Amino acid sequence: MTTSDFGRKPDITVLNVRGQPVLLRYAWVVCLQAAAWGIPSNEIQSETGFSYGTSKSYIAKATVALGATDRTHAVTMLLDQGVLKHTPHR
């Protein structure tokens, strides 16, 4: 998977903490998926092809959009909604 693949993927509509629909960029979800697999922030870069700062920024943007308290809360919300998978890809 390369960063060029992310431009062609659709954004994803999920529910925020208030139960309202919000639109998450596909790239944000990819970074949160890596976090769900237990990949540390400094290694998400090698997994996604995004720089460390970009990966961290995407996770922060998704967390704010969801109204989550932190990255773990954001991941849990998306796992509960079936957007992310807990099973590692490796």
KAFENGI-V391020 format. One record per run of one state. SS is the DSSP state (helix for helix, strand for strand, loop for the rest). FROM is the first residue (numbers start at 1). TO is the last residue. If there is no record, write none. Layout:
BEGIN
[[SS;FROM;TO] [SS;FROM;TO]]
END
This chain:
BEGIN
[[loop;1;2] [helix;3;8] [loop;9;11] [strand;12;15] [loop;16;20] [strand;21;24] [loop;25;25] [helix;26;36] [loop;37;40] [helix;41;48] [loop;49;51] [helix;52;66] [loop;67;70] [helix;71;80] [loop;81;90]]
END
